[in-house]
Amino acid sequence: MHVTFEEAQKAIAAAIKKAEETGTQMCIAIVDSGSNLKAFARMNDAWVGSIDIAVKKAKTACYFGMPTGQIGQLSQPAGPLYGIEHSNDGLITFPGGLPIVNQDGILVGAIGVSGSSVENDHIVAKAGAEAIGLSDLPAHPGAPEPGD
């Protein structure tokens, strides 16, 4: 089961709207459950370097079924996933990538956003993911609880 093209377009539109509300210029990537690029948008004046980061954030969230910020917490020095960013042709382990899960708890894709602070990237990604009516994944074993 994959995120549809129509859902991907809806998520991108919602993310662009949130980016405009925050006064940011973003790159937004949607991948399907196989981590293949489904849809992409680069807003005017968004950094060229953010293209690769947005795609890798989406892939990272999809590969591991958790927000990239959680992976970042686990990959700090002395953490259980230290060095993971060197796997899979490079991962992004800071906020802005979120898995997209359907109402049955099945991973259907992910969104990655880059172009501003990681806080803004996360806010814009969340708006995109929530626009298609899909929920977060259940807690991943070993992942820190939100706020930890």
SEBA-991768 format. One record per residue: residue in one letter; chain; x, y, z of N, C-alpha, C in turn. Coordinates in nm, 2 decimals. Atoms other than C-alpha are relative to their C-alpha. Layout:
REM residues N
+------+-------+--------+--------+--------+--------+--------+--------+--------+--------+--------+
! rest ! kette !   n_c1 !   n_c2 !   n_c3 !  ca_c1 !  ca_c2 !  ca_c3 !   c_c1 !   c_c2 !   c_c3 !
+------+-------+--------+--------+--------+--------+--------+--------+--------+--------+--------+
!    A !     A !      X !      Y !      Z !      X !      Y !      Z !      X !      Y !      Z !
...
+------+-------+--------+--------+--------+--------+--------+--------+--------+--------+--------+
//
This chain:
REM residues 148
+------+-------+--------+--------+--------+--------+--------+--------+--------+--------+--------+
! rest ! kette !   n_c1 !   n_c2 !   n_c3 !  ca_c1 !  ca_c2 !  ca_c3 !   c_c1 !   c_c2 !   c_c3 !
+------+-------+--------+--------+--------+--------+--------+--------+--------+--------+--------+
!    M !     A !   0.09 !  -0.12 !   0.00 !   0.00 !   0.00 !   0.00 !   0.09 !   0.12 !   0.00 !
!    H !     A !  -0.08 !  -0.12 !   0.01 !   0.14 !   0.34 !  -0.10 !  -0.09 !   0.13 !   0.01 !
!    V !     A !   0.07 !  -0.12 !   0.01 !   0.05 !   0.70 !  -0.07 !  -0.03 !   0.03 !  -0.15 !
!    T !     A !   0.04 !  -0.02 !   0.14 !  -0.14 !   0.80 !  -0.39 !   0.06 !   0.13 !  -0.05 !
!    F !     A !  -0.05 !  -0.12 !   0.05 !  -0.03 !   1.07 !  -0.62 !  -0.09 !   0.12 !   0.04 !
!    E !     A !   0.09 !  -0.10 !  -0.04 !  -0.34 !   1.27 !  -0.53 !   0.03 !   0.04 !   0.15 !
!    E !     A !  -0.03 !  -0.03 !  -0.14 !  -0.26 !   1.24 !  -0.15 !   0.14 !   0.07 !   0.00 !
!    A !     A !  -0.13 !  -0.07 !  -0.01 !   0.10 !   1.34 !  -0.22 !  -0.01 !   0.15 !  -0.04 !
!    Q !     A !   0.02 !  -0.14 !   0.04 !  -0.01 !   1.65 !  -0.41 !  -0.07 !   0.08 !   0.11 !
!    K !     A !   0.07 !  -0.07 !  -0.10 !  -0.25 !   1.74 !  -0.13 !   0.09 !   0.03 !   0.12 !
!    A !     A !  -0.10 !  -0.02 !  -0.11 !   0.03 !   1.70 !   0.13 !   0.09 !   0.11 !  -0.04 !
!    I !     A !  -0.09 !  -0.11 !   0.04 !   0.26 !   1.92 !  -0.07 !  -0.07 !   0.14 !   0.00 !
!    A !     A !   0.07 !  -0.13 !   0.00 !  -0.01 !   2.19 !  -0.11 !  -0.01 !   0.05 !   0.15 !
!    A !     A !   0.02 !  -0.04 !  -0.14 !  -0.07 !   2.19 !   0.27 !   0.13 !   0.04 !   0.06 !
!    A !     A !  -0.13 !  -0.03 !  -0.05 !   0.30 !   2.20 !   0.34 !   0.04 !   0.14 !  -0.06 !
!    I !     A !  -0.03 !  -0.13 !   0.06 !   0.35 !   2.50 !   0.10 !  -0.08 !   0.11 !   0.07 !
!    K !     A !   0.08 !  -0.10 !  -0.07 !   0.06 !   2.68 !   0.27 !   0.06 !   0.03 !   0.14 !
!    K !     A !  -0.06 !  -0.02 !  -0.13 !   0.22 !   2.63 !   0.61 !   0.14 !   0.07 !  -0.01 !
!    A !     A !  -0.13 !  -0.07 !   0.03 !   0.56 !   2.74 !   0.47 !  -0.02 !   0.15 !  -0.02 !
!    E !     A !   0.03 !  -0.14 !   0.03 !   0.40 !   3.06 !   0.34 !  -0.04 !   0.07 !   0.13 !
!    E !     A !   0.04 !  -0.06 !  -0.12 !   0.24 !   3.12 !   0.68 !   0.12 !   0.02 !   0.09 !
!    T !     A !  -0.12 !  -0.02 !  -0.09 !   0.58 !   3.08 !   0.85 !   0.11 !   0.09 !  -0.07 !
!    G !     A !  -0.09 !  -0.08 !   0.07 !   0.75 !   3.30 !   0.59 !   0.13 !  -0.06 !  -0.05 !
!    T !     A !  -0.11 !   0.08 !   0.04 !   0.98 !   3.03 !   0.47 !  -0.01 !  -0.05 !  -0.15 !
!    Q !     A !  -0.01 !   0.06 !   0.14 !   1.09 !   2.89 !   0.13 !   0.05 !  -0.14 !   0.01 !
!    M !     A !  -0.04 !   0.14 !  -0.03 !   1.10 !   2.51 !   0.14 !   0.00 !  -0.09 !  -0.12 !
!    C !     A !   0.00 !   0.11 !   0.09 !   1.18 !   2.20 !  -0.06 !  -0.08 !  -0.11 !   0.08 !
!    I !     A !   0.09 !   0.10 !  -0.06 !   0.91 !   1.93 !   0.01 !   0.00 !  -0.12 !  -0.09 !
!    A !     A !  -0.01 !   0.12 !   0.07 !   0.95 !   1.57 !  -0.09 !  -0.10 !  -0.10 !   0.07 !
!    I !     A !   0.08 !   0.11 !  -0.05 !   0.70 !   1.28 !  -0.06 !   0.05 !  -0.13 !  -0.06 !
!    V !     A !  -0.04 !   0.13 !   0.05 !   0.81 !   0.92 !  -0.09 !  -0.11 !  -0.10 !   0.03 !
!    D !     A !   0.09 !   0.10 !  -0.02 !   0.60 !   0.61 !  -0.12 !   0.06 !  -0.10 !   0.11 !
!    S !     A !  -0.04 !   0.09 !  -0.10 !   0.63 !   0.31 !   0.12 !   0.13 !  -0.07 !  -0.03 !
!    G !     A !  -0.13 !   0.06 !   0.04 !   0.93 !   0.18 !  -0.08 !   0.11 !   0.10 !   0.00 !
!    S !     A !  -0.09 !  -0.12 !   0.00 !   1.10 !   0.52 !  -0.03 !   0.04 !   0.06 !  -0.14 !
!    N !     A !  -0.02 !  -0.06 !   0.14 !   1.07 !   0.61 !  -0.40 !  -0.07 !   0.13 !   0.00 !
!    L !     A !   0.05 !  -0.13 !   0.01 !   1.01 !   0.97 !  -0.48 !  -0.14 !   0.00 !  -0.07 !
!    K !     A !   0.13 !  -0.01 !   0.05 !   0.64 !   1.03 !  -0.54 !  -0.04 !   0.13 !  -0.05 !
!    A !     A !   0.03 !  -0.14 !   0.04 !   0.61 !   1.41 !  -0.56 !   0.11 !   0.09 !   0.07 !
!    F !     A !  -0.10 !  -0.09 !  -0.05 !   0.84 !   1.70 !  -0.50 !  -0.04 !   0.15 !  -0.04 !
!    A !     A !   0.02 !  -0.14 !   0.04 !   0.81 !   2.08 !  -0.49 !   0.12 !   0.08 !   0.06 !
!    R !     A !  -0.10 !  -0.09 !  -0.05 !   1.08 !   2.35 !  -0.46 !  -0.06 !   0.14 !  -0.01 !
!    M !     A !   0.06 !  -0.14 !   0.00 !   0.93 !   2.69 !  -0.36 !   0.11 !   0.09 !  -0.06 !
!    N !     A !  -0.09 !  -0.11 !   0.06 !   1.08 !   3.00 !  -0.53 !   0.10 !   0.04 !   0.11 !
!    D !     A !  -0.11 !  -0.05 !  -0.09 !   1.41 !   3.10 !  -0.37 !   0.04 !  -0.10 !   0.11 !
!    A !     A !  -0.05 !   0.11 !  -0.09 !   1.44 !   2.77 !  -0.17 !   0.14 !  -0.04 !  -0.04 !
!    W !     A !  -0.14 !   0.03 !   0.02 !   1.80 !   2.67 !  -0.13 !   0.01 !  -0.13 !  -0.08 !
!    V !     A !  -0.02 !   0.11 !   0.08 !   1.93 !   2.43 !  -0.39 !   0.05 !  -0.12 !   0.09 !
!    G !     A !  -0.05 !   0.11 !  -0.09 !   2.11 !   2.23 !  -0.11 !  -0.11 !  -0.07 !   0.07 !
!    S !     A !   0.11 !   0.06 !  -0.07 !   1.77 !   2.17 !   0.05 !  -0.07 !  -0.11 !  -0.08 !
!    I !     A !   0.06 !   0.11 !   0.09 !   1.66 !   1.95 !  -0.25 !   0.04 !  -0.14 !   0.06 !
!    D !     A !  -0.05 !   0.13 !  -0.05 !   1.88 !   1.66 !  -0.14 !  -0.04 !  -0.03 !   0.14 !
!    I !     A !   0.03 !   0.02 !  -0.14 !   1.81 !   1.71 !   0.23 !  -0.15 !  -0.04 !   0.01 !
!    A !     A !   0.14 !   0.03 !  -0.01 !   1.43 !   1.71 !   0.18 !  -0.03 !  -0.15 !  -0.04 !
!    V !     A !   0.02 !   0.14 !   0.05 !   1.44 !   1.38 !  -0.02 !   0.06 !  -0.10 !   0.10 !
!    K !     A !  -0.06 !   0.09 !  -0.10 !   1.68 !   1.22 !   0.23 !  -0.07 !   0.00 !   0.13 !
!    K !     A !   0.09 !   0.00 !  -0.13 !   1.46 !   1.33 !   0.53 !  -0.12 !  -0.09 !  -0.03 !
!    A !     A !   0.12 !   0.09 !   0.03 !   1.16 !   1.16 !   0.36 !   0.04 !  -0.15 !   0.00 !
!    K !     A !  -0.05 !   0.13 !   0.01 !   1.36 !   0.85 !   0.28 !   0.04 !  -0.06 !   0.14 !
!    T !     A !  -0.04 !   0.04 !  -0.14 !   1.51 !   0.83 !   0.64 !  -0.12 !  -0.03 !   0.08 !
!    A !     A !   0.12 !   0.03 !  -0.08 !   1.16 !   0.86 !   0.80 !  -0.07 !  -0.13 !  -0.05 !
!    C !     A !   0.07 !   0.12 !   0.06 !   1.03 !   0.59 !   0.56 !   0.08 !  -0.13 !   0.04 !
!    Y !     A !  -0.09 !   0.12 !  -0.03 !   1.33 !   0.35 !   0.61 !  -0.02 !  -0.05 !   0.15 !
!    F !     A !   0.00 !   0.04 !  -0.14 !   1.29 !   0.35 !   0.99 !  -0.13 !   0.02 !   0.07 !
!    G !     A !   0.13 !  -0.01 !  -0.05 !   0.93 !   0.44 !   1.04 !  -0.01 !   0.09 !   0.12 !
!    M !     A !   0.00 !  -0.09 !  -0.11 !   1.00 !   0.72 !   1.28 !   0.04 !   0.14 !  -0.05 !
!    P !     A !  -0.05 !  -0.13 !   0.03 !   1.05 !   1.10 !   1.27 !   0.15 !   0.01 !   0.00 !
!    T !     A !  -0.15 !  -0.02 !   0.01 !   1.40 !   1.20 !   1.17 !   0.06 !   0.06 !   0.13 !
!    G !     A !  -0.05 !  -0.06 !  -0.13 !   1.44 !   1.40 !   1.49 !   0.02 !  -0.11 !   0.11 !
!    Q !     A !  -0.02 !   0.11 !  -0.09 !   1.39 !   1.08 !   1.69 !   0.12 !  -0.08 !  -0.03 !
!    I !     A !  -0.12 !   0.07 !   0.04 !   1.66 !   0.91 !   1.49 !   0.12 !   0.08 !   0.04 !
!    G !     A !  -0.11 !  -0.09 !  -0.04 !   1.88 !   1.21 !   1.56 !   0.03 !  -0.02 !   0.15 !
!    Q !     A !  -0.02 !   0.02 !  -0.14 !   1.83 !   1.16 !   1.93 !   0.08 !  -0.13 !   0.03 !
!    L !     A !  -0.06 !   0.13 !  -0.02 !   1.93 !   0.80 !   1.91 !   0.14 !  -0.01 !  -0.06 !
!    S !     A !  -0.13 !   0.01 !   0.07 !   2.24 !   0.87 !   1.69 !   0.10 !   0.09 !   0.05 !
!    Q !     A !  -0.10 !  -0.09 !  -0.06 !   2.42 !   1.11 !   1.92 !   0.12 !  -0.09 !   0.05 !
!    P !     A !  -0.11 !   0.08 !  -0.05 !   2.77 !   1.00 !   2.04 !  -0.04 !  -0.08 !   0.12 !
!    A !     A !   0.03 !   0.10 !  -0.11 !   2.74 !   0.70 !   2.27 !  -0.14 !  -0.04 !  -0.01 !
!    G !     A !   0.14 !   0.05 !   0.01 !   2.38 !   0.65 !   2.15 !   0.00 !  -0.13 !  -0.08 !
!    P !     A !   0.01 !   0.13 !   0.06 !   2.26 !   0.32 !   2.02 !   0.01 !   0.00 !  -0.15 !
!    L !     A !   0.00 !  -0.01 !   0.15 !   2.24 !   0.44 !   1.66 !   0.11 !   0.09 !  -0.05 !
!    Y !     A !  -0.11 !  -0.09 !   0.03 !   2.56 !   0.65 !   1.66 !   0.07 !  -0.05 !  -0.14 !
!    G !     A !  -0.06 !   0.03 !   0.13 !   2.69 !   0.66 !   1.30 !  -0.10 !  -0.04 !  -0.11 !
!    I !     A !   0.10 !   0.05 !   0.10 !   2.37 !   0.55 !   1.13 !  -0.02 !   0.09 !  -0.12 !
!    E !     A !   0.01 !  -0.09 !   0.11 !   2.37 !   0.86 !   0.91 !   0.09 !  -0.04 !  -0.12 !
!    H !     A !  -0.09 !   0.04 !   0.11 !   2.64 !   0.70 !   0.70 !  -0.05 !  -0.12 !  -0.07 !
!    S !     A !   0.06 !   0.11 !   0.07 !   2.42 !   0.41 !   0.60 !  -0.10 !   0.04 !  -0.11 !
!    N !     A !   0.10 !  -0.03 !   0.10 !   2.18 !   0.39 !   0.31 !   0.03 !   0.11 !  -0.09 !
!    D !     A !  -0.05 !  -0.11 !   0.09 !   2.38 !   0.63 !   0.09 !  -0.02 !   0.14 !   0.07 !
!    G !     A !   0.01 !  -0.13 !  -0.07 !   2.34 !   0.90 !   0.36 !  -0.14 !   0.02 !   0.05 !
!    L !     A !   0.13 !  -0.03 !  -0.07 !   2.06 !   0.97 !   0.61 !   0.00 !   0.14 !   0.05 !
!    I !     A !   0.01 !  -0.13 !  -0.07 !   1.94 !   1.29 !   0.76 !  -0.07 !  -0.03 !   0.13 !
!    T !     A !   0.05 !   0.04 !  -0.13 !   1.89 !   1.26 !   1.13 !  -0.03 !   0.12 !   0.09 !
!    F !     A !   0.06 !  -0.11 !  -0.07 !   1.75 !   1.60 !   1.23 !  -0.14 !   0.02 !  -0.04 !
!    P !     A !   0.15 !  -0.01 !   0.03 !   1.38 !   1.71 !   1.23 !  -0.03 !   0.06 !  -0.14 !
!    G !     A !   0.05 !  -0.05 !   0.13 !   1.18 !   1.77 !   0.92 !  -0.04 !  -0.12 !  -0.09 !
!    G !     A !   0.05 !   0.12 !   0.07 !   1.11 !   1.41 !   0.81 !  -0.10 !  -0.08 !   0.08 !
!    L !     A !   0.11 !   0.07 !  -0.07 !   0.79 !   1.23 !   0.91 !  -0.05 !  -0.12 !  -0.08 !
!    P !     A !   0.07 !   0.10 !   0.07 !   0.65 !   0.89 !   0.83 !  -0.15 !   0.03 !  -0.02 !
!    I !     A !   0.14 !  -0.02 !   0.03 !   0.30 !   0.88 !   0.68 !  -0.06 !  -0.14 !   0.01 !
!    V !     A !   0.06 !   0.13 !  -0.03 !   0.08 !   0.60 !   0.81 !  -0.15 !   0.01 !  -0.02 !
!    N !     A !   0.15 !   0.00 !   0.02 !  -0.28 !   0.51 !   0.72 !  -0.07 !  -0.03 !   0.13 !
!    Q !     A !   0.08 !   0.02 !  -0.12 !  -0.56 !   0.46 !   0.97 !   0.01 !  -0.14 !   0.05 !
!    D !     A !  -0.02 !   0.14 !  -0.05 !  -0.48 !   0.09 !   0.99 !   0.14 !  -0.02 !   0.06 !
!    G !     A !  -0.13 !   0.01 !  -0.05 !  -0.13 !   0.17 !   1.11 !   0.11 !  -0.05 !  -0.10 !
!    I !     A !  -0.09 !   0.04 !   0.10 !   0.04 !   0.08 !   0.78 !   0.08 !   0.11 !  -0.06 !
!    L !     A !  -0.08 !  -0.11 !   0.06 !   0.33 !   0.29 !   0.66 !  -0.03 !   0.00 !  -0.15 !
!    V !     A !   0.03 !  -0.02 !   0.14 !   0.23 !   0.43 !   0.32 !   0.10 !   0.09 !  -0.07 !
!    G !     A !  -0.10 !  -0.09 !   0.06 !   0.51 !   0.68 !   0.27 !   0.06 !   0.09 !   0.11 !
!    A !     A !  -0.06 !  -0.10 !  -0.09 !   0.69 !   0.98 !   0.42 !   0.01 !   0.13 !  -0.06 !
!    I !     A !  -0.02 !  -0.13 !   0.05 !   0.74 !   1.35 !   0.39 !   0.13 !   0.05 !   0.06 !
!    G !     A !  -0.12 !  -0.06 !  -0.05 !   1.07 !   1.54 !   0.41 !  -0.01 !   0.15 !  -0.04 !
!    V !     A !   0.00 !  -0.14 !   0.03 !   1.10 !   1.92 !   0.43 !   0.13 !   0.06 !   0.04 !
!    S !     A !  -0.12 !  -0.07 !  -0.03 !   1.41 !   2.14 !   0.42 !  -0.01 !   0.14 !  -0.05 !
!    G !     A !   0.00 !  -0.14 !   0.05 !   1.47 !   2.51 !   0.39 !   0.01 !   0.11 !   0.10 !
!    S !     A !   0.01 !  -0.10 !  -0.11 !   1.46 !   2.68 !   0.73 !   0.06 !  -0.07 !   0.12 !
!    S !     A !  -0.04 !   0.06 !  -0.12 !   1.53 !   2.60 !   1.09 !  -0.06 !  -0.14 !   0.01 !
!    V !     A !   0.06 !   0.14 !  -0.02 !   1.47 !   2.23 !   1.19 !  -0.14 !   0.01 !   0.06 !
!    E !     A !   0.14 !  -0.02 !  -0.06 !   1.17 !   2.36 !   1.40 !  -0.10 !   0.03 !  -0.11 !
!    N !     A !   0.09 !  -0.04 !   0.11 !   1.01 !   2.52 !   1.09 !  -0.01 !  -0.12 !  -0.10 !
!    D !     A !   0.00 !   0.11 !   0.09 !   1.10 !   2.22 !   0.88 !  -0.10 !  -0.11 !   0.05 !
!    H !     A !   0.09 !   0.10 !  -0.07 !   0.92 !   1.99 !   1.13 !  -0.15 !   0.05 !  -0.01 !
!    I !     A !   0.14 !  -0.05 !   0.00 !   0.61 !   2.22 !   1.15 !  -0.06 !  -0.01 !  -0.14 !
!    V !     A !   0.05 !   0.01 !   0.14 !   0.58 !   2.23 !   0.77 !  -0.03 !  -0.15 !  -0.04 !
!    A !     A !   0.01 !   0.15 !   0.03 !   0.63 !   1.85 !   0.74 !  -0.13 !  -0.05 !   0.07 !
!    K !     A !   0.12 !   0.05 !  -0.08 !   0.36 !   1.79 !   1.01 !  -0.13 !   0.05 !  -0.07 !
!    A !     A !   0.12 !  -0.05 !   0.07 !   0.11 !   2.01 !   0.82 !  -0.02 !  -0.08 !  -0.13 !
!    G !     A !   0.02 !   0.08 !   0.12 !   0.17 !   1.82 !   0.50 !  -0.05 !  -0.14 !   0.03 !
!    A !     A !   0.04 !   0.13 !  -0.04 !   0.14 !   1.48 !   0.67 !  -0.14 !  -0.01 !   0.05 !
!    E !     A !   0.13 !   0.00 !  -0.06 !  -0.17 !   1.57 !   0.86 !  -0.11 !   0.04 !  -0.11 !
!    A !     A !   0.10 !  -0.04 !   0.11 !  -0.34 !   1.71 !   0.54 !  -0.07 !  -0.12 !  -0.07 !
!    I !     A !   0.05 !   0.11 !   0.07 !  -0.39 !   1.37 !   0.40 !  -0.07 !  -0.10 !   0.10 !
!    G !     A !   0.09 !   0.08 !  -0.10 !  -0.57 !   1.24 !   0.72 !   0.07 !  -0.12 !   0.05 !
!    L !     A !  -0.07 !   0.12 !  -0.05 !  -0.30 !   0.99 !   0.81 !   0.06 !   0.03 !   0.13 !
!    S !     A !  -0.05 !  -0.02 !  -0.14 !  -0.17 !   0.93 !   1.16 !   0.15 !  -0.04 !   0.01 !
!    D !     A !  -0.13 !   0.04 !  -0.03 !   0.17 !   0.89 !   1.31 !   0.01 !  -0.15 !   0.03 !
!    L !     A !  -0.02 !   0.14 !  -0.03 !   0.32 !   0.54 !   1.35 !  -0.01 !  -0.02 !   0.15 !
!    P !     A !  -0.01 !   0.03 !  -0.14 !   0.28 !   0.37 !   1.68 !   0.14 !   0.01 !   0.05 !
!    A !     A !  -0.13 !  -0.02 !  -0.05 !   0.58 !   0.41 !   1.91 !   0.09 !  -0.12 !  -0.05 !
!    H !     A !  -0.10 !   0.10 !   0.05 !   0.89 !   0.23 !   1.77 !   0.08 !  -0.05 !   0.12 !
!    P !     A !  -0.08 !   0.06 !  -0.11 !   1.06 !  -0.01 !   2.01 !   0.14 !   0.07 !   0.01 !
!    G !     A !  -0.14 !  -0.06 !  -0.03 !   1.37 !   0.16 !   2.16 !   0.00 !   0.15 !  -0.03 !
!    A !     A !   0.00 !  -0.15 !   0.03 !   1.27 !   0.51 !   2.04 !  -0.03 !   0.08 !   0.12 !
!    P !     A !   0.03 !  -0.08 !  -0.12 !   1.27 !   0.78 !   2.29 !  -0.15 !   0.06 !  -0.01 !
!    E !     A !   0.13 !  -0.06 !  -0.01 !   0.93 !   0.91 !   2.40 !   0.01 !   0.15 !  -0.04 !
!    P !     A !  -0.01 !  -0.14 !   0.03 !   0.84 !   1.25 !   2.26 !   0.02 !   0.09 !   0.13 !
!    G !     A !  -0.03 !  -0.09 !  -0.11 !   0.98 !   1.52 !   2.49 !   0.12 !  -0.06 !   0.08 !
!    D !     A !  -0.12 !   0.05 !  -0.08 !   1.26 !   1.29 !   2.62 !   0.13 !   0.07 !  -0.04 !
+------+-------+--------+--------+--------+--------+--------+--------+--------+--------+--------+
//
